[in-house]
Amino acid sequence: MRPPIQYVSAEEALSIIQSGNRVFVHGSAQTPSHMMHELAKQKDRLRDVELVNISVYGDMVVDKPEYAGHFHINSLFVSASIRDAVREGRADYVPVFLSEIPELFKQNILPIDVAIVHVSVPDQHGYCSMGVSVDIARSAVNTAKHVIAQVNPNVPRTHGDGMIHVNRFDSMVYCEDPLHEAVFGEKVGADEMRIGQYIAELIDDRSTLQMGIGAIPDAVLKSLGNHKDLGIHTEMCSDGIIDLVEKDIINNKYKRIHPNKSVIGFALGTRRLYDYVNDNPAFAFLDIDYVNDTAVIRRNPKMIAINSAVEIDITGQVCADSIGTYQYSGIGGQMDFMRGAALSEGGKPFIALPSRTAKGVSRIVPYLKPGAGVVTTRGHMHYVVTEYGVAYLYGQNLRQRAKSLIDIAHPDDREMLERAAHERFKVFPG
């Protein structure tokens, strides 16, 4: 008979962390905020503790100026919680494909001393689930010298690679905090819906979908009501898939790998989503070095990748992680899926973006801003979609690309872009 679970205080659990350690922090909806607040209280005994994470939600506490010298965040993706710290030099960013982050742990490029993960309560066999964020956390747990668990009955028990036996934990801390939530559907406006409809028209029945984060992927899902037999193989998903699953539009019947299951790295949305995937065998939450492996992605025919951008220049270079030198997000899995979809039989990779920012600045530009990061190169580009239409860039020369992109820019920006194209290419693109 398994002995009863022994929970300890956060103070006791975190005492295993020593100065100079590298600590992995579970991310997205599973960000262990309770443990982060408690870790902040131990600053006086700790120096130079490095925290490694991808997207995190809530107040990290230790990224504030008063914790400098005690804690330093070295992030693999920059989310809103830590943007100020990165901008002000109290945190750093590591550019890396999401699919390759596990290799940083496995090859001891970023060896993990302690992993802090947020998990479900143990089942009758002693297994906890990493809930809706398996992604890179699986490899972090596998390679860490020590593992601390924040155990929470609000964490759903998901199927796939996220199971961890209690014997793997050095200590377990009980809490009942709600999971972090995000709402994307409320941000879908008329422009996003037009973009979603353009993309939906290019999606064939029996396609397999990957969606990035934000309003446009949600708009695409809202536009798929007349489709049939779609599948899911994606690094992340949100609430938008639920209605399509319940209507049998998403059923995964024709996927070549993992048929009948939606394959996901992590989920981020509302409590409705977290309850929906709880103990739901139709969803497989898998290790990100598998989910985002281009060789795996391409095996599903008609693979659709839908990703967004901050800006795109008239040759097709895509900046998706920064606003000039301001680090806004990260490389993430965009290139993993853009390339995987391009190599898939009948696959289609999309970059979708409104033609202008909220301040009325063109997102289609002659040149990327100084310091902007190129996430998807112009050599990887196929479809670009704005509310003004679709540009297909694959196989087009630079002049043709400029013409195609100008045609889907905001009408008030086209003259400016035409002048820039004429100056650059010496002949009006046409």
N, C-alpha and C positions, 0 to 999 in steps of 0.2 A: 504494500500500500504506500502511495506517495505521501511523504510528510507534508504537513500544512505549509502554505507559503509564508515566508517570513519577510515582512515589510520593515524597512528602516526609514529614518528621517532623511530628508534631502541633505541635511548637513553631514550626516554620517556617510551617505552614499558618495557625496562629492569629495570627501576627504581623500579619496584615492588619487585625485588629480593633484599633480605636483608642478612646481615652477618649471617652465621649459617644455611642458607636455604639448603635444598636438591633440586636440579634442574634436571629434566629429560631432556635429549637431544635426539631428534629424530635421527635415525641412517641410515646406509647403503646409498643408493642413495639419501635419503631425508635428510642427515645431513645438518642442517641449518648453513652453513659456514658464511653467512653474519652476522647472529646474534652472532655467536661465536667471530668473529672479533670485533664486537661492544661491546660484554660483556667484552672482554679483556681490552677495554679502560676504564672500570669502576673499575678497580682493586683497585684504591686508596681509594675508599669508602667501599670496601667489604673485609671481612675476613672469612676464613673457610667456603666458599661455596662449597658444595659437588655436583659434577656432576655425574649423573648416566646414563649409556647408554649401548647398545650392540655395535656391529660393527659400527665404524664411519669412514668416508672418508674425505679426505682433511686435511688441516692444522687446528688443534684445537686451536692453539695459546696458550691457557691457560695452556697447559701441559708443557710449557717451564720453566726452572729454575727460571726465574725472577718473576714468578707468584706464587711461593711457599708461603704458608701461606694465600694467597688470594683465590685460587681455588685448589680443589683436586678432581681428577677423580677417581671414584670408579666404575670400569667397570665390566659389567656382561659378557663380551667377549672382548678379547684383539685383536685388529686389528692393521695393520701396523702403523696407525697414532699415536698410543700411546704406542707401544712396548718399545721404549726407556724410556719413562716416568715410565712405570712399572718396567723395569729392574733397573733403577736408583733410585727407591724408591719414586718418585714424584706422583705415581698413584698406585692404588690397583686393585686387581682382585677378584671377587666373584665367586667361582665354583658353578654352578647351572644348572640343566636341563633347556633348553629353555622353555619347556612347563610349568615350575613352576615359572618362573619369575613374571608373573602377580600376583601370590599369595603373593610374597614379597610386592607388592604394596597394595593389597586388605587386607592383614592381618596386615598392618602397621609395618611390619618388616623393610621395607624401605619406609616410608610414603613420598609422594611427595608434596613439597610445591609449586613448579612452574614447569610446563611442557612447553618446547619450541618445537613446532612442525612446520613442513614445509608442507604447504597444497596448494591445487589448489585454483584458484579464486572462489568465491561463485557462485552457480548456481542461477536460477531465484527464487528458494525457500529459498535461504540463506544458502545452505549447501556447505561446502568445503570438499574435499577428501584428505585423507592422502596419496594418490597416490600409489606408489609401495612399501610402507613400513608400513603395518598395524601391523603386528607381535605383539610386546609388547607395541607399542605406544597406541593402543586402551585402554588398561587397565590403562596406565599412565594418559591419558586424563580423563578417567572416575573417577580416584581417586584423581587427583591433586587438590589442593586448588585453584590454579590459572593457567590459560593457556594463553600462548603467541603464536600467529600464525605468521610465516613468510609466506606470501601469494605470490604465484609465478605462472604466467600463463604457465610456462614450466612444472609444475607438472600435470601429467595426472589425469583425473577423472576416478577412478576405481570403480568397483562394489563390494559390500560386506559390511564389517563391518567398513569401513574407513570414513564414513560420519560424519561430525561434523557441527552443526549449528553455525552460527556466534555469536549467543547469548551466546555460551559457552566460547568465547574468552574474556579475560580481555582487550586485545589490539591486533591490527593487523598491521603488518609492511609489506609494499609492496617491492618486489625486483624481478628482472628478471634474476637471476643467472641460468646457466645451471645446470641440475642435475649431480651428480657424476656418472661416468661411469666406467665399468670394462670390459675388453676383455679377455675371457678364451679360445676361439677357436684357437687363434694364438699359444698357448702353447702346442697344441696337436702334439706330435711327434710320431715316429714309435712305441715306447714302449707303449705309451698311447693308440694308436690305437689297438695294439694287445690285451691289457687288455680290451678295449671296446668291441672288437669282441668276446672275451671269455665270457664276461658277457652277451652280446646280444644273444649268442647261448643258454643261460640258461633262457632267458626271453620268456615266452609263450605269444601268442596272448591273448588279453583281460586282460593283466596284468595292474596294476596301479603302477605308478612310483614315487619314491622320489629320488631326486638327491642332493648331497651335492655341495659344491663349488669347482671349479677347472677344470683342463684339462681332467681328467678321466671321470667325468660325461658327459662332452661335447663329449668325444670320444664315449661313449656309445650311446648317441643320434645320432651321425653320423653313427652308425652301425645298426640302427633300420629301415633302409629303406624298408626292405621286411616284416616288421611286420604289424599286422592288429589290429585295435580297441583297442589301448592302452589308458590308462587314466592317469591323473595327480592328485596326492594328496601329496604336498611337502611343506616343510617350505620355500624353495626358488627355483627360476628358473632363467635361463639366456636365451640368444638369441637362444640357440640350439633347443628349443622347437618349434620355429616359423615354420620352414620348415616342421616339422612333422605334425603340426596342419594344415598347408595349403595343405598337401598331404592327409589329412584325416587319417593318421596313428594314430595320437592322436585325438580322438573324444569323449572319455569319455562315450561311449554308454553303456558299461557293468559294470560301477561302481555301487556298491550297495548304496552308499550314495553320494549325489550331482551328480547324473548322468547328462551327457551332459555339465558339467562344470569342468574346471581345478581349483582345490582348492590350494591356495598359501598363504603363510604368508608374503613373500616379494619377490621382483624381483630385480635382480642386473645384469646389462649388458650395452648395448649401447642404444643410442637414438632410434634405430630401435625397440628395445624391448619396450621402454616406449611409443612410438607412437602406437605400436601394441596393447597394453593392454588398451590404452586410450578409455574409453567409450565402451569397448568390453564386452558384457554380457556373453561371453563364459568363462570369468575368474572371479573367486570369491576370493577376498583378505580378509581373515578372521583372527579373533583373534587367536593368537598363542596358547592360552590355550585350544583351540578347535582343531586347525589344528594338533598340536603335541600331543594330548591326545592319549595315547596308546589304550584306549578303543574305540576311534573313528577310528584310523588307521587300527586296526585289522578287522574292519567290511567290508573293501573292500577285496574281495578274490584276490589271486595272487598278494599280495602287494610286491613290489620290493623296497628294500632300498639299495642305493648305496652310500657308504661313504668311506673316505680315512683315512690314518693314517700317522704319522711320523715314527713309527716303531712298530714292533710286535715281541714278544719273542716266543721262540719255544714251549711254552705251550698255546699260543693264547691270551695272554694279549695285549691289544691294547693301545698304547699311541698316542693320536691324538691332544693334546692341548699344548704340551711343548716339548722342546729339552733339556732333562735333567731338570735342574732347571729354564731354560730360558722359560718364559711364552710366547708362540707363538700365541695362539688363545684362545679357550675356549671349554667347554663341548658342548655347543650349543645343537642341536637337534639330535645328532648322536644316543644316546641311546634310545630316544623316538621312533625313526623309526626302529632301529635295533630290539628292542623288539616288536614293533607293527607288523613288517613284519613277525617275527618269529611266532607270534600268529595268523596271518592271514591264512585262508584256502588256502593252496598252495603257501604261501608266501615264499620269499627268501631274507634274509639279506646278503649283501656283504660288505666286507672290501677290497678295491682295492688300490694297491700301487705299484710303480715301485720297482724292487728288490734292487736297489741301489739309493743312493742320487746322486746329480749332481757331487759330489766330489768322487764318487766311493766307498762310505761306505755302507755296507749291511744294509738294512732296516729290514731284518729278523735277529734277534739277540738272543744270548743265554740268556741274561738278559737285561731288560730295563735299560737305563742309570740311575744313581743315581739321585733321585729327579723327575724322569719322572712321569707324571700323567696317571693313568689307566682310560681311558674314557669308553671303552667297556671291560667288564670282560671276562675271558676265558669261563665262563659259558654261555655267550650270543652269542658265536661265532658259525657261520655256514660256510659260504663261504669266503675264502681268495683268491684273484686273483692277480697275477703278470704277467709280460709279458712271463713268463715261464709256465704258466698254472694255474689250479684251485686246491686248497686244500679244502676238506670238513671236518670240524673238529667236527661237532655235533655228540655226542655219542662216540667219540674216547678218549682213555685214553692218558695220557701224552706222553708216548713213541710213540704211533701211531701219535699223533699230531706233534711231533717233526719230525718224518719221512716224513709226508705229507708236512710240511712247508719247510723242507730242499729240497724236490724235486722241489719246485717252487722258491727256492732262486737262485741267480746268480751262475752259475757253478763254478766260481772262489772262491766263499764263502762256498761252500758245505762241503769241507773237514774240515774247521774251525768249522762249525756248527756241523758236525758229531762228532768231538772230544769233543766238549762241551756237546753234548747229551750223549755220552758214559760216560763222567765223572759224569754227573748229575744223569743219570738213571742206571748206572752200566752195562747196557747191550746195545749194539748198537741197536738203534730203527729200527726195521724191522720185 
